[in-house]
């Protein structure tokens, strides 16, 4: 069953085609209509899309499009084949997920599955991908922090709180005018997460002493001069490997979300890094961290 909002959106898409005397309502008409659909807008905003810019692009494209006009004697445009296919795909997605109603967000996700459609390229240029939309619709996750989306797979997404940790790590690197977001930035951000704080207490690590050591390391990192610091910090290859390692771990263990504990365990794979040396210096080894995680999972049956 369609939500009332989606019903209105579909009528609006047909109206956009009729206004332009287009014989068929296409995915372009549908996307333009979805830009005023509350459920679709929430997804687009979570994907950090400039809504008004996207609207302008779609209006311009449709106004300039050369499409077959409505034939004499035909009152209204008809949905095109790809328009109908997107609705059918959305209906299947909704049914398979056990939802009662199909919304504009579901239709947007279905459109993004039409990989060769020009409208998907327009969405990509606006910064939205199918993974971004799926993360929000299925898990309530906003767009992943800068430059991490390419290292987290479809079936191993970040928990919302871990996404916030990564965002803090990037923000800290930018505030300090560091060219790279490193494992030290990542660990410094992780220390404030309750799961990591509990882990450190359980293995008798002095969190404040570790925090001071990480902070000193960050203070000693050379900053980029303000005059040339005009781009966001880049994640180091070590950070990318840790994210990949954590994603692989949750996939092979049958869990779908990367948590702060998974990420901390992944850091220990970078054996020669300063971050691991600081962890060991303060009494935290991978074995201790893994034992804590195993106890937590065994006791709660939840994700590590």
Order of alpha helices (4+ residues) and beta strands (2+ residues): alpha-beta-alpha-alpha-alpha-beta-alpha-alpha-alpha-alpha-beta-alpha-beta-alpha-alpha-alpha-beta-alpha-beta-alpha-alpha-alpha
